[in-house]
């Protein structure tokens, strides 16, 4: 979590457990200057992740996954549309019975109508979600396209103002774990693939939300771990870069 020292003159990322309770899970309580961690993260992303070969491979992997999911979504969509038709039929039958005088507007009638309308509403929401997933088309890119995309993403991360850089990073980084000798950066492949193929990182970052400060475990929570990418930044001089929390 981000903390400050000497009246805000210095900013550090510190172990949230150590800072709040005095106990760090695993016994590794480290502190690192904000600017240092930001730079290590940017350098690692630029040199180890945003390469033409790796960006091309990530887009191809996500495209394959989405093709499989789209087939499953189409089947689920057809099932949901059938459920919606049944819910609409129940509502019509209840209204027809009320209009014909077969039933009256009793508490039981109202309960049945509410149940049918709630089912219809829930089904419509599920259909909307499945339709969105079914439309998530992503095509593999050529190595030349990957070169252009990787260069553009690197330029945005390098040249943007500090706060905007963090916003761009948060568009496809979900977790940064800091140790004394290495920093593990990870996040969902889908987010990076979208940043590369669907309007660029600036478009994706617009929906990423604000950068979090005094909140433990800065994570977006997006994606499943098996579909995450991972980058490791090596700390060349741990003693100089990371300070012990035992003080």
TALINCOR-V787887 format. One record per backbone hydrogen bond with DSSP energy under -0.5 kcal/mol. NH is the residue of the N-H (numbers start at 1). CO is the residue of the C=O. Records with the same first field share a line. If there is no record, write none. Layout:
BEGIN
NH->CO, CO
END
This chain:
BEGIN
2->213
3->12
5->10
9->5, 6
10->5
12->3
13->32
14->1, 12
15->30
19->15
20->16
21->17
22->17, 18
23->17
25->23
27->24
28->25
29->27
30->28
31->243
32->13
33->241
34->11
37->33
38->34
39->35
40->36
41->37
42->38
43->39
44->40
45->41
46->42
47->43
48->44
49->44, 45
50->45
51->49
55->51
56->52
57->53
58->54
59->55
60->56
61->57
62->58
63->59
64->60
65->61
66->62
67->63
68->64
69->65
70->66
71->67
72->68
73->69
74->70
75->71
76->72
77->73
78->74
79->75
80->76
81->77
82->78
83->79
84->80
85->81
86->82
87->83
88->84
89->85
90->86
91->87
92->88
93->89
94->90
95->91
96->92
97->93
98->94
99->95
100->96
101->97
102->97
103->97
106->104
110->106
111->107
112->108
113->109
114->110
115->111
116->112
117->113
118->114
119->115
120->116
121->117
122->118
123->119
124->120
125->121
126->122
127->123
128->124
129->125
130->126
131->127
132->128
133->129
134->130
135->131
136->133
137->135
146->142
147->143
148->144
149->145
150->146
151->147
152->148
153->149
154->150
155->151
156->152
157->153
158->154
159->155
160->156
165->161
166->162
167->163
168->164
169->165
170->166
171->167, 168
172->168, 169
173->169
174->172, 186
175->186
177->184
178->176
179->177, 182
183->233
184->177
185->183, 231
186->175
187->229
189->227
192->188
193->189
194->190
195->191
196->192
197->193
198->194
200->194
203->199, 200
204->200
205->201
206->202
207->204
208->205
215->213
219->217
227->224
228->225
229->187
231->185
233->183, 231
234->232
235->181
236->234
238->235
240->237
241->237
242->238
243->31, 241
245->29
247->245
END
